[in-house]
Amino acid sequence: MSSSRSSKNSARDGLDSRSLSYADDLIPAVEAVRTAREQAVLSGAPALSNGACATLTMLARALDAQAVVEIGTSTGASGLAFFAGMNERGVLTSIDAQAQWQVQARQAFIAERIPTRRFRLIPGSPLDVLNNLRDGAYDIVFINGDKLEYAEYLDQALRLLRPGGLVILNEVLWRNKVADPSDEEDEALIIRETLTAAIENEGLTSALLPVGEGLFVAVTAR
């Protein structure tokens, strides 16, 4: 009886911050990814957590991804994470409005001897650039851009993905605001609306992973 009661209490209490940090840091980052993340912090650019980078690598490896789009290049940590799991002929198309961050990402890729034919770094408004990409041609679309445009990014991702492709949304727990229903900041509201749209889409099978600030992953129907 006491064992059953203890199990119920444990389930109700949930994981504490120490356990979540342990899970996020369990898989060590390779030096190049770690360096790119440190550079992001120094540059004031978005910096993915260790667990988020490990998850991107795992998902790219699981799909043997050959064509990946990312919205939000930052200084290259996410791109390097994808390259670690992609098919050796895979190509990354990365979009960011901040061209100076893409310069650093390019340097990081070249330092890892990734051939320039394997990446396209496109500066500019992501929504404008996405309109020029081909329907159904991509294995993964990674969304890590302006939270106020997440709904539009999701719509574009569903157009771009092949059957069985993955859309990944980063920071969907946004500063602990999304889980608080009383928080009505624009970013929190739009992320909630985007998640609801994805969950209600019968063509998607979804899960929310509590790594970093939350990764929402959904696979399209085959």
Backbone bond lengths (Angstrom), bond angles and torsions (degrees), N, CA, C in turn:
res aa  C-N    CA-C-N  psi(-1)  N-CA   C-N-CA  omega(-1)  CA-C   N-CA-C  phi
1 M - - - 1.469 - - 1.528 110.27 -
2 S 1.349 116.22 -45.37 1.464 119.41 -179.40 1.517 111.39 -64.74
3 S 1.357 117.40 -35.73 1.463 121.02 178.32 1.509 110.65 -64.53
4 S 1.335 117.80 -41.70 1.464 121.79 179.41 1.510 110.65 -65.05
5 R 1.358 115.52 -42.85 1.466 119.30 179.83 1.520 110.33 -64.00
6 S 1.341 116.97 -39.85 1.461 120.99 178.99 1.515 111.45 -62.76
7 S 1.347 117.20 -40.58 1.463 120.91 179.89 1.511 110.98 -64.44
8 K 1.353 115.68 -40.85 1.465 119.24 179.92 1.517 110.61 -65.52
9 N 1.348 116.84 -41.98 1.458 119.32 179.30 1.518 111.38 -63.95
10 S 1.349 116.50 -40.10 1.460 120.59 179.72 1.514 111.00 -62.58
11 A 1.324 117.08 -43.45 1.465 120.50 179.93 1.522 110.72 -63.94
12 R 1.370 115.24 -37.24 1.454 118.39 -177.86 1.524 110.52 -72.13
13 D 1.325 117.12 -37.42 1.459 120.37 -178.33 1.525 111.58 -68.37
14 G 1.304 118.01 -34.29 1.447 121.45 179.27 1.527 112.35 75.69
15 L 1.313 115.83 -177.14 1.455 121.74 -178.44 1.519 110.43 -81.88
16 D 1.327 116.11 142.22 1.457 119.05 177.29 1.525 109.81 -92.03
17 S 1.327 115.92 176.16 1.468 120.79 -175.73 1.526 111.60 -62.71
18 R 1.328 117.46 -31.22 1.469 120.32 179.19 1.524 110.92 -64.32
19 S 1.328 116.70 -43.82 1.468 120.53 179.16 1.517 111.07 -66.33
20 L 1.330 117.16 -41.09 1.466 120.33 179.85 1.530 110.75 -65.38
21 S 1.325 116.64 -39.57 1.472 119.99 177.11 1.518 111.12 -65.70
22 Y 1.321 116.38 -39.39 1.464 120.85 178.36 1.521 109.99 -60.63
23 A 1.344 116.75 -45.61 1.462 120.86 179.84 1.520 111.32 -64.15
24 D 1.332 116.56 -39.59 1.460 120.26 -176.89 1.523 111.77 -69.51
25 D 1.320 116.77 -29.18 1.465 120.53 -175.84 1.526 113.54 -104.57
26 L 1.328 117.75 3.86 1.462 120.51 -174.01 1.527 112.84 -61.96
27 I 1.336 117.26 -46.01 1.457 121.34 -178.74 1.526 108.30 -86.03
28 P 1.329 119.02 115.14 1.461 120.13 -176.64 1.530 111.85 -68.12
29 A 1.319 115.28 139.11 1.465 120.31 177.01 1.522 109.57 -77.71
30 V 1.333 116.17 143.29 1.460 119.26 173.14 1.519 108.43 -68.25
31 E 1.319 115.99 159.97 1.464 120.14 -172.77 1.524 112.43 -58.00
32 A 1.333 117.48 -40.78 1.465 120.30 -176.96 1.519 111.31 -63.80
33 V 1.331 117.49 -42.17 1.466 121.27 178.66 1.525 109.65 -66.29
34 R 1.315 116.40 -42.98 1.468 120.20 179.48 1.529 110.60 -60.98
35 T 1.312 116.64 -42.95 1.460 120.36 179.39 1.526 111.38 -64.06
36 A 1.331 117.01 -42.28 1.469 120.90 179.36 1.522 110.97 -64.80
37 R 1.313 117.06 -37.39 1.468 120.10 177.55 1.526 110.21 -66.03
38 E 1.325 117.71 -42.00 1.463 121.15 178.28 1.533 110.31 -63.35
39 Q 1.333 116.11 -38.87 1.453 120.29 178.78 1.520 110.94 -65.47
40 A 1.328 117.10 -36.28 1.456 120.83 177.89 1.524 110.71 -61.77
41 V 1.327 116.27 -43.87 1.464 120.28 179.18 1.523 110.46 -61.27
42 L 1.335 116.86 -44.17 1.461 121.04 -179.58 1.526 112.09 -65.32
43 S 1.346 116.58 -31.65 1.462 121.44 -176.54 1.528 113.14 -91.07
44 G 1.327 116.87 -3.05 1.449 119.67 -176.48 1.518 113.01 72.20
45 A 1.333 116.26 23.12 1.464 122.12 179.75 1.526 109.45 -95.48
46 P 1.341 117.69 160.67 1.463 119.80 176.36 1.529 110.71 -58.51
47 A 1.335 115.82 136.18 1.468 121.00 -177.98 1.524 109.32 -123.84
48 L 1.317 116.95 115.57 1.455 121.34 178.35 1.519 110.75 -72.00
49 S 1.316 115.85 149.02 1.461 120.10 176.31 1.519 110.12 -74.82
50 N 1.322 114.72 166.65 1.455 120.68 177.55 1.528 111.17 -59.36
51 G 1.332 115.77 -45.31 1.460 120.17 -179.48 1.506 112.90 -64.50
52 A 1.325 117.33 -37.50 1.462 120.37 178.50 1.526 110.43 -64.45
53 C 1.336 116.79 -43.27 1.471 119.88 178.84 1.523 110.80 -63.25
54 A 1.321 117.13 -42.70 1.466 120.66 179.26 1.527 110.65 -62.13
55 T 1.323 116.63 -37.78 1.465 120.42 -179.89 1.523 111.06 -67.61
56 L 1.329 117.91 -40.13 1.462 120.78 177.84 1.523 110.80 -61.27
57 T 1.334 116.37 -43.11 1.463 120.03 178.83 1.525 110.77 -62.32
58 M 1.313 116.80 -44.82 1.464 121.42 -178.93 1.525 111.32 -62.41
59 L 1.333 117.35 -44.17 1.462 120.43 -178.16 1.529 111.31 -67.50
60 A 1.338 116.60 -39.62 1.466 119.67 177.52 1.523 110.72 -64.23
61 R 1.336 117.35 -38.98 1.452 121.27 178.49 1.540 110.29 -67.58
62 A 1.320 117.28 -40.06 1.463 121.35 -178.92 1.528 111.57 -62.01
63 L 1.342 116.67 -35.29 1.454 120.77 -179.72 1.520 112.78 -91.68
64 D 1.346 117.67 -6.18 1.463 120.93 -171.09 1.525 108.65 49.60
65 A 1.340 114.92 48.00 1.465 121.85 -169.95 1.524 112.37 -60.25
66 Q 1.318 114.78 135.66 1.466 121.10 177.07 1.517 112.72 -114.43
67 A 1.332 117.32 -16.28 1.459 120.33 -178.83 1.524 108.81 -142.31
68 V 1.336 115.95 113.79 1.458 121.84 -177.08 1.526 109.10 -125.24
69 V 1.323 115.39 137.11 1.468 121.53 171.96 1.517 107.81 -113.52
70 E 1.325 116.51 133.34 1.460 118.34 172.01 1.521 109.57 -125.87
71 I 1.316 114.36 135.58 1.463 122.36 176.41 1.518 106.25 -100.83
72 G 1.317 116.21 102.57 1.454 121.76 -174.68 1.517 110.68 112.72
73 T 1.323 116.84 90.21 1.459 122.11 -178.40 1.514 111.50 -74.94
74 S 1.347 116.09 -39.61 1.460 123.29 -170.18 1.534 107.93 52.90
75 T 1.310 118.64 -138.16 1.472 120.81 -177.56 1.520 112.63 -101.25
76 G 1.337 116.42 12.51 1.458 119.11 169.27 1.517 117.45 108.58
77 A 1.337 118.90 -1.32 1.464 119.49 -177.51 1.525 111.50 -62.99
78 S 1.325 117.47 -44.61 1.468 119.64 -179.62 1.520 110.53 -66.62
79 G 1.325 117.29 -39.34 1.456 119.98 177.88 1.519 111.50 -61.79
80 L 1.324 117.24 -44.67 1.468 120.82 177.76 1.529 111.02 -62.77
81 A 1.331 116.46 -37.24 1.463 120.25 177.69 1.526 110.24 -63.27
82 F 1.327 116.62 -41.96 1.468 119.54 177.24 1.524 111.22 -65.22
83 F 1.322 117.69 -45.12 1.469 120.37 -179.75 1.526 111.36 -58.46
84 A 1.325 117.58 -33.37 1.462 121.03 -179.86 1.518 112.22 -65.11
85 G 1.355 117.19 -22.81 1.452 120.07 -178.91 1.509 115.44 -113.22
86 M 1.327 118.07 -14.42 1.456 121.74 -176.16 1.528 112.63 -72.64
87 N 1.311 114.20 160.93 1.457 121.66 169.35 1.534 108.56 -55.26
88 E 1.323 117.01 145.18 1.477 120.29 -176.04 1.525 112.85 -63.63
89 R 1.321 117.00 -15.15 1.466 120.57 175.11 1.535 111.55 -100.79
90 G 1.331 116.38 3.75 1.459 121.12 -174.36 1.524 112.94 -65.39
91 V 1.333 114.47 149.58 1.464 121.84 -179.00 1.527 109.42 -121.34
92 L 1.328 115.73 132.91 1.456 123.13 177.15 1.527 109.49 -103.07
93 T 1.328 116.30 126.32 1.462 121.99 171.57 1.519 107.06 -108.12
94 S 1.329 116.64 116.36 1.463 121.09 -172.65 1.523 110.26 -123.71
95 I 1.326 115.57 130.76 1.468 122.33 -173.38 1.519 109.30 -120.13
96 D 1.333 115.87 134.99 1.467 119.32 176.75 1.524 108.84 -156.63
97 A 1.325 115.36 139.28 1.466 119.82 177.92 1.524 111.52 -72.98
98 Q 1.333 117.19 -18.00 1.470 121.51 -177.93 1.522 109.54 -97.27
99 A 1.334 115.70 95.27 1.464 120.21 -175.74 1.529 112.10 -64.05
100 Q 1.333 117.56 -30.35 1.471 119.42 -177.69 1.521 111.11 -66.87
101 W 1.317 117.53 -31.69 1.467 119.51 176.27 1.524 110.56 -69.42
102 Q 1.324 116.19 -36.30 1.464 119.10 179.26 1.526 111.69 -66.20
103 V 1.325 117.86 -30.35 1.468 120.29 175.05 1.525 109.69 -60.08
104 Q 1.318 116.47 -42.75 1.459 120.38 178.84 1.527 111.17 -68.38
105 A 1.324 116.65 -37.80 1.464 120.15 177.81 1.525 110.38 -63.30
106 R 1.317 116.94 -43.37 1.461 120.53 178.63 1.530 110.58 -59.45
107 Q 1.314 116.74 -44.24 1.461 120.63 178.68 1.529 110.79 -61.29
108 A 1.331 116.36 -39.09 1.465 120.24 179.38 1.520 110.81 -66.06
109 F 1.328 117.31 -40.44 1.468 120.57 -179.94 1.529 110.80 -67.00
110 I 1.319 115.71 -44.64 1.466 119.79 -178.94 1.529 110.33 -65.19
111 A 1.337 116.50 -37.93 1.469 119.69 178.14 1.523 111.41 -60.99
112 E 1.337 116.76 -27.76 1.468 121.26 177.85 1.534 111.91 -91.49
113 R 1.329 116.11 9.42 1.465 122.88 177.77 1.531 112.56 60.52
114 I 1.308 115.28 35.51 1.462 120.00 173.99 1.528 107.17 -84.05
115 P 1.329 118.34 121.12 1.466 120.50 -176.79 1.525 111.37 -59.11
116 T 1.310 116.30 141.66 1.465 120.18 -177.98 1.533 112.11 -62.94
117 R 1.326 117.60 -22.46 1.462 119.46 177.77 1.530 112.19 -68.56
118 R 1.327 116.20 -12.54 1.462 119.76 -176.98 1.524 113.46 -95.46
119 F 1.315 118.33 1.51 1.463 117.91 176.28 1.525 110.89 -145.03
120 R 1.322 113.21 144.57 1.462 122.65 174.07 1.521 107.11 -122.61
121 L 1.324 116.51 113.83 1.457 121.66 177.53 1.525 107.75 -102.94
122 I 1.321 116.02 112.13 1.464 121.17 -172.17 1.525 108.94 -114.48
123 P 1.342 117.72 112.92 1.464 119.77 176.55 1.530 110.40 -81.05
124 G 1.317 115.40 147.62 1.464 118.52 177.00 1.514 111.95 136.87
125 S 1.320 114.91 179.46 1.459 121.13 178.43 1.528 109.79 -66.00
126 P 1.331 118.38 121.45 1.463 119.66 -177.79 1.528 113.60 -55.36
127 L 1.318 118.12 -41.36 1.461 119.13 -178.08 1.523 111.68 -64.00
128 D 1.321 117.01 -35.41 1.475 119.84 177.19 1.530 110.33 -68.04
129 V 1.319 116.44 -43.49 1.466 120.67 -177.68 1.524 110.95 -68.28
130 L 1.314 117.27 -43.30 1.462 121.01 -177.94 1.517 112.31 -58.00
131 N 1.317 116.64 -33.67 1.476 120.36 179.00 1.515 112.80 -60.04
132 N 1.345 116.44 -21.71 1.466 120.46 -177.41 1.523 113.27 -94.96
133 L 1.333 117.61 -0.44 1.459 120.52 -179.64 1.527 110.24 -91.31
134 R 1.332 114.87 154.67 1.463 121.22 -170.19 1.522 112.78 -81.65
135 D 1.322 115.79 138.63 1.461 122.10 178.22 1.530 111.17 -60.71
136 G 1.330 116.07 141.48 1.454 122.12 170.55 1.510 116.01 60.29
137 A 1.340 117.34 25.43 1.468 119.76 -172.19 1.524 113.73 -108.35
138 Y 1.325 118.42 2.34 1.470 119.61 -170.20 1.531 111.64 -125.77
139 D 1.328 114.24 146.84 1.462 121.52 179.09 1.521 111.91 -84.06
140 I 1.327 116.22 -37.45 1.464 121.91 -176.37 1.519 109.28 -139.08
141 V 1.327 116.08 137.71 1.461 121.90 167.14 1.525 107.21 -121.84
142 F 1.330 115.63 121.06 1.465 122.32 -178.94 1.519 108.68 -106.56
143 I 1.319 116.29 122.65 1.467 122.34 -175.61 1.523 109.24 -106.12
144 N 1.328 115.70 114.34 1.464 121.47 -178.28 1.516 109.74 -146.27
145 G 1.337 115.49 41.12 1.450 120.62 -176.40 1.520 112.23 -110.56
146 D 1.320 115.66 -146.11 1.461 123.45 -178.28 1.531 109.74 -63.43
147 K 1.318 116.86 119.69 1.473 120.47 -177.54 1.529 111.52 -60.76
148 L 1.322 117.53 -29.11 1.458 120.36 -179.08 1.528 112.09 -70.55
149 E 1.323 117.68 -10.89 1.470 121.76 179.61 1.528 112.29 -112.13
150 Y 1.328 117.17 12.51 1.460 119.64 -175.91 1.528 113.15 -59.73
151 A 1.318 118.04 -38.27 1.468 120.20 -179.40 1.524 110.47 -63.02
152 E 1.339 116.36 -43.23 1.469 120.02 178.78 1.529 111.13 -67.63
153 Y 1.331 116.38 -38.00 1.463 119.56 177.82 1.527 110.64 -62.17
154 L 1.318 116.48 -41.38 1.465 119.51 179.35 1.522 110.74 -61.82
155 D 1.323 117.04 -44.55 1.473 120.21 178.59 1.525 110.62 -58.56
156 Q 1.327 116.43 -44.05 1.462 120.07 179.81 1.526 110.95 -65.73
157 A 1.321 116.41 -40.25 1.462 120.08 -179.63 1.523 111.31 -60.21
158 L 1.309 117.24 -42.18 1.466 120.55 -179.00 1.524 111.04 -65.65
159 R 1.303 116.98 -29.36 1.466 120.65 175.26 1.518 111.65 -72.81
160 L 1.318 116.53 -37.24 1.463 121.23 -173.18 1.526 113.55 -81.03
161 L 1.330 117.40 -25.46 1.459 120.52 -172.17 1.525 112.75 -78.17
162 R 1.331 114.54 144.12 1.459 121.09 171.63 1.524 108.50 -75.91
163 P 1.334 119.39 165.11 1.466 120.38 171.81 1.524 110.41 -57.82
164 G 1.319 116.42 133.25 1.457 120.60 -177.43 1.517 113.58 81.60
165 G 1.333 117.43 10.10 1.455 120.97 178.38 1.517 111.88 -84.31
166 L 1.325 115.62 166.95 1.461 121.75 -176.25 1.516 111.87 -113.60
167 V 1.325 116.39 135.91 1.459 121.41 165.92 1.523 106.68 -110.72
168 I 1.338 115.38 132.24 1.459 121.95 -177.66 1.521 108.15 -125.09
169 L 1.324 116.62 123.36 1.461 121.66 177.81 1.515 108.92 -109.19
170 N 1.328 116.49 125.90 1.455 121.54 -179.12 1.525 111.02 -93.14
171 E 1.325 115.19 155.39 1.468 123.97 175.05 1.527 112.96 57.75
172 V 1.319 116.16 41.84 1.468 118.71 -178.92 1.535 112.31 -81.33
173 L 1.332 117.69 -4.89 1.461 120.81 171.52 1.526 111.08 -101.38
174 W 1.281 116.78 8.21 1.462 130.97 175.68 1.536 114.52 3.98
175 R 1.334 115.29 94.28 1.463 123.27 171.64 1.535 112.68 53.38
176 N 1.330 116.14 33.53 1.470 123.03 -179.78 1.530 113.19 63.43
177 K 1.323 117.15 17.82 1.460 120.78 -176.89 1.533 112.85 -91.33
178 V 1.330 116.94 -33.84 1.466 120.49 -173.22 1.522 111.41 -66.18
179 A 1.329 116.85 -36.11 1.466 120.91 -178.29 1.529 112.56 -75.36
180 D 1.321 117.18 -9.79 1.465 121.64 -179.69 1.530 108.72 -97.04
181 P 1.332 118.52 104.04 1.466 120.04 -176.02 1.524 113.87 -63.23
182 S 1.327 116.67 -17.99 1.469 119.07 179.47 1.521 112.24 -83.71
183 D 1.342 117.12 -10.95 1.465 120.73 -179.83 1.521 108.98 -81.35
184 E 1.309 116.47 117.81 1.460 121.13 -176.12 1.525 112.54 -114.66
185 E 1.321 116.89 24.69 1.463 119.03 173.14 1.525 108.82 -62.94
186 D 1.324 116.17 149.57 1.468 120.80 -173.87 1.522 111.77 -55.68
187 E 1.341 116.54 -45.37 1.465 119.18 -177.84 1.524 111.70 -60.76
188 A 1.331 116.12 -44.88 1.462 119.94 -179.46 1.523 111.08 -63.47
189 L 1.322 117.06 -43.60 1.464 120.82 -179.89 1.527 111.44 -61.99
190 I 1.326 116.36 -45.04 1.464 119.68 -176.57 1.524 110.92 -69.58
191 I 1.327 117.55 -39.19 1.469 119.16 177.28 1.528 109.65 -62.64
192 R 1.333 117.54 -43.75 1.473 119.64 178.28 1.531 110.70 -59.72
193 E 1.322 116.43 -44.83 1.464 120.36 -179.71 1.531 110.98 -62.81
194 T 1.325 116.30 -39.47 1.468 120.41 179.57 1.523 111.09 -66.31
195 L 1.321 116.39 -43.00 1.460 120.10 177.83 1.531 111.02 -62.70
196 T 1.313 116.11 -41.85 1.461 119.51 178.71 1.525 111.20 -62.22
197 A 1.327 116.21 -42.21 1.468 120.03 178.84 1.519 110.89 -62.07
198 A 1.323 116.99 -40.66 1.461 120.36 179.95 1.520 111.16 -67.64
199 I 1.325 116.49 -43.27 1.464 120.52 -178.64 1.533 110.84 -65.12
200 E 1.316 116.90 -36.45 1.465 120.77 -178.34 1.523 113.04 -81.45
201 N 1.327 117.03 -7.62 1.460 121.01 178.37 1.528 108.75 -78.25
202 E 1.321 117.05 112.24 1.464 120.85 -175.42 1.523 112.97 -67.88
203 G 1.325 117.10 -12.55 1.455 120.31 178.30 1.516 114.00 -88.15
204 L 1.334 117.26 2.83 1.462 121.58 -177.85 1.521 110.62 -119.67
205 T 1.329 115.51 141.51 1.463 122.39 169.97 1.524 106.26 -113.48
206 S 1.337 117.08 121.11 1.459 120.39 -164.50 1.518 113.62 -124.86
207 A 1.328 114.66 159.95 1.462 122.20 172.01 1.522 108.25 -153.98
208 L 1.332 116.10 149.58 1.462 121.67 175.64 1.525 107.67 -111.71
209 L 1.326 115.70 121.95 1.461 121.67 -177.62 1.529 109.35 -103.95
210 P 1.342 118.50 124.37 1.462 120.58 -177.12 1.524 112.66 -83.37
211 V 1.324 117.21 57.49 1.464 121.89 172.65 1.518 108.17 -109.90
212 G 1.321 116.37 147.99 1.456 119.37 -175.56 1.515 109.30 57.93
213 E 1.329 116.79 -129.26 1.464 121.35 174.27 1.525 110.38 -101.88
214 G 1.332 116.53 26.14 1.450 120.89 174.30 1.521 112.73 100.85
215 L 1.343 115.90 121.28 1.465 121.71 174.04 1.530 107.98 -112.66
216 F 1.313 116.34 121.88 1.466 120.82 173.48 1.516 107.37 -99.30
217 V 1.329 116.46 124.25 1.460 122.18 -175.56 1.521 108.88 -121.92
218 A 1.317 116.68 131.92 1.459 120.56 178.54 1.527 109.45 -138.65
219 V 1.340 116.32 137.27 1.459 121.57 178.17 1.529 108.36 -107.45
220 T 1.333 115.52 136.84 1.451 120.45 -179.68 1.532 110.18 -80.10
221 A 1.331 115.25 157.07 1.469 120.18 -179.48 1.525 110.15 -65.40
222 R 1.330 115.61 148.02 1.459 120.91 178.32 1.533 109.89 -87.75
